C-alpha cells in the first residue's frame, strides 16, 4: 500500500510539472552511492554485504516545486563464513520523499519524509561523506532519525549564519526503515534545531526533540549539542546528548546520555588517520558502553573512500561490536 502511494505521488508530481509554463527552467539531478562492507566482529561470523545502495532523484523547478526522492536497498548479504556465497535477502525502502516550498531566500517549508535535524551525522550520513564504517551510538540510538511530516527552515536576519528549524510528525513514520541500533518505532515527534554556524569549515548546533514511542507509554525528550571544525591539519567533530526517558518499564536509569569525540588527521598519499572515543549509558540497561576506534581512510576525492578500522568496545556491545571493519564507499 505504501509503495502504491509513492507511485501515485510521483505521477501527480509529473502531471503538475507538465502543465507548468516554466518548463525550460527545470533542473533535474540524479545521483547515489554504494557502500560495501567486510566485517570481522568478535563472536559473530565474518561477512561481506552491500550495506547501502541509494539512488537520489531531485529537481529544482520553481519556488513551489522542488521534489526529492531517495530509494535505498540495504543489508544485502553477499558472503558469510560457514555459509559461503549468499544473496538471499534484500531490503527496499524510500528513505526520503519530500517537496520544498521556498517562500523566499530565508524561509523554506519541507513536506514529506526527511532526515531529522538531530545531529550533523544524521543529516550527512551517506557513507562516502563520513569517516568511519561504524556509526557512533550517540548519533542514532536515542531519538527518531526520520520525520514524516513538516519542517520550517528560517534564516535569522539579526544573527549572521544562524538558522532555526522546527519540525513535526503528527502520526507515524512513512515506510519505516528498521535501524540496527534501535528496537523501537515512533508516533508523534516534534523538535527544533538552532544552527549557530553551518559551512564547509564548521558546524555548531543545539537540538531538541520530543518523541512518543509507538505502542508504548514511553516518551523520549532529547537535548543534544553538535560541533564540527575543519582545519588544514585536522578535522574534529563531537556530539553530546541527554535523553530523558519517561516509562513505567524503566528500572535502572531514567535517561540515556553520552557523547563522542572524533579526530581525523590527513597524512601523505590521500590517507587520513581516524580516531574516536565514545561513552554512552542506556536508560534501560545496567551498564555503559565505552568504545575506542582507530583506523585509516584512503580518500583521493570526496566521492570515494576506502576505510579500515578496529573498534574495541567495553560494556554493552550489542550496539557497537568489537572487531575489524572495512568498507568501500563511492558516490556517483
N, C-alpha and C positions, 0 to 999 in steps of 0.2 A: 504494500500500500504506500509506504513512504517513497519508494522509487517511482511509483506512478505519479505521485505529487510532484517529484522533481522534474519528470518529463513534461508534465503539464505546465509547470512554471517556466521551463526553458522555451516551450512552444509559444507561450503567451509573450515572453520577452522578445522572441524573434518576430512575432506578428507586430508588436508595438514598434520595434525598431524599423521594420519595413515600411511603416506608414509615416516615418519622420521625414521632414523636408531637409534635414541637415545630414543626409547620407554621406556626403563627401568628407565630413568631419570625423567620421568614426575612426577609432584606433583600436585594433584588436591585438591581444598579446597571448601567446601560447608558450608555456614553459613547464618545467617539472624537475624532479630529482629522483635519484635512485640511491638506496643505501643497502649495501651487502655486508652482513656480519659474519665473523668467525669467532666463536667464543669457547673458552675452556674454563668454565666455572668449577669451583670445588664442589664435590658431591653431586654433580649433575653431568649429563652426557655432553661431550664435545659436539658442537653443532655448527652448521652453516645455514644461514637463512637470508631471504630477502626481507629486511625489516620494514622498508618503506619503498613504494613505487608510486609517486604522486604526480598528477597532471594538473596544471593550473590553466584556466582559460579566463581572461578578463577583457573588459572593454571600457574605453572612455568615449562616451557618446556626447553627452552634454551635461549640464548641471544636475539633471534629474535621473539620468540613466547611466550608471557605471557598475554593471554587474560583475561578479567574481564567483567562480566555482572551482573547488579543489576536490577531485576524486582521488581516492587512495586505496591501493591494495597493500595489505600489511601482514606481517607474520606468516610468510610463506616458507616452510621448511624445505631445504634442498638436500641436506645430508646430516645424519646423526650417527654417532658411534654406537655400534651394536645393532643398528638397523640398516645402515648403508644409505643409498640414494633414496630419497622420498620426496615426492611432490604431490602430497595427498591432502593438502589443506591450503586455503587462502581466505582472506577476509577482505571485503569491499565495503567502503564507507564513503559518504560525502562529508568530508571534513569541514569544508566551508562552503557556504552558499548564501550570498547576500548582495544587496544593492546599496550604493552610496548616493545619497541626495546631498549635493553640495549647494547650500544656500548662498554662501559667499566664500571668500578665501579663508575665513576664520571659523566657520561653522559647518559641520558635516553630520548628517544623520545616517546611521547604518541600520539596515533592517534585514534580518535573516539569521543564519548561523555563522558565528565567527569565533575567533580565539579571544578568550577573556583577557583583558589587560591587567593581569595579576602579577606578572613578572616579565622582565625583558626576555628571559629564556623561553617562556611560553609563547611570546609573540614571534620570536625569530627561530623557532625550534627546528627548522629544516636542517637535516644532517650536515650538508656542506658548510653551513654557516656557524655551527657550534664546534667547540674544540674537542669534545670527548664523545666516545661511543656511548658511555653511560651517562644518564641524566641525573642530576642531583635530586634527592628525595624532596628537598625544600621547594623545588620548582613545580612539583606536580601532585604531591600526596594529599595536602590538607584542604584544597579548595576545588571548585568547579573550573576546569580548564577550558571548557567550551560554553558558549552562550547562544541560546536560540531565542532571539528577541530583538531588542532595540538598543542602540548606543548613540549618544550625542557627544561629539568632539568639539571643544571650543578652545580657540587660541586666545589667551588673556592679553588684552591690549596694554595694560599697565605694567605687566611683567614680561619683558622680552624673553622669548624662548620657553615660556611657561604655557602649559595647556591643562585642561581638565577633561576627563572622560567620565560619563555617567552611563551606566547600562542596567538593563532589567530583563530578566527572563520570567515571563508570567506563569508558565506551566511546567514543561519539562523539555529536556534536550531532544532535538530533532535528529533522527538517525544516529543513535548513541554509538560511540566508539569505546568499547571497554578498554580501560587503562590497566596495565600490568601492576602499577603501583597502588591502585585503588580497588576496593571491592564494594563501592557504593555508587549510587546514581542520584541525581539532584532534580528537585522540582523547582520551586520559586528561588531565583537567585537575583540579588541586586548588589551593585557595587559602584565604586568610584576610584579613579586614579588621578593623582596630581603629579604631572610630569614637570620637574623643575628644569630639566635640560635633556634634549634628545637630538644628537647629531652624530657624525661619523666618529668623533673622538670621545664622546662621553654621554652618559645616560644616568639620570638620577630621578627616582620616583618614589612616591608614597602611595600605597594601595590599600583599599579596604573592600571586603566582600562579605555579604551575609548569604548563606545558602541553607535551604531546607533539604534534608536527605529524604529521598523517595521511600515510601512505605516504611517510615520510621518516625519516632518522635525526636530524632536528633536534629539539632541546628548547629551550624558552624559559622563563627564570626572571625574573620582573618584580617590581621593588620600586618603588612609587610613593607620592608624598605629595600630598595634596589639601587645598586651603584655599579657603574662601569666606567673605566678610564683607559684610553689607549694612548700610549706614548711611543716614540720611535724605538725605544729599547725594551719595552714591556707592555703587557696588557693585563689588567686586573679587573675582576668582577666579583660581586658579592650579593647575597640576599639574606636577610634576616626576617623571621616571621614568628608570630604567635597566633594560634587559633584557639579561641575559647569554644569548647565543645559542651553543649547542653544536652544531656540524655540521661534517662533513668538507668542505662546499661553501663555507664562509666563507673568503675570501681576503684581505680588506682589513681589516675591523674584527672584533672579537669581541662587539660589543654595540650595541644601539640605545640612544640616550639623548637626552634633550631635555626641553622643557617650554614652557609658555606663561604669559603674564600678560594678563588681560583686564580692562578697566575700563569701567564703564557710569556715565554721569552724567545724571541727569534734568534736563531743561530745560522751559520752559513748553509748553503745548498737548499734554501727554501724550507728548512726544518724549523720546528718550534718545540721547545721543551715545555711540557704541561705538568702542573702540579695542583692538587686540590685537597683541602681538608673540609670535612662536613661532620657536624654533630646534629643529631635530631632525636627528640624524645616524643614518643607516641602517647596520646591520651588514653588509649585502651590497652597499653602494654606495660609490663613491669620493668622493661629495660630500655636503654637508649641505643642508638646506632651511631658508631663512630667509624668513618671511612677515610682512608688515605688513598689518593690516586696519583700515579706518576706515569707519564707517557711521552711519546714522541709523535709529532704530526708532520707529515710532508704535505705542504700546501703551496704548489707553484703558482697558483692563482686562486681567487676567491671561490670559484665554482668547482674545485676539485680538492679533495683531501683524503689522505691515507693515514689511518690512526692505529697506533699500537699502545696499549696501556695495561698496567697492572693495578687492580683495585683490591685493597685489603680492608675488610670490614670486621669490626668487633661489635658484639651485641646482637641486635636484631638484623639478621642477614637476609630475610625473605624479600626485602625491598631493594637491596643493593648487594649483589653477590660478590664474594671474594673470587678472584681468578684473573686470567688473561683474556683480554678482549681486543679484537682488531676489527677494523671496518674500512670500506672504501665508499666514499660518497661523491656523487657527481651531479651537478645541476645542468640541465640542458634547455 
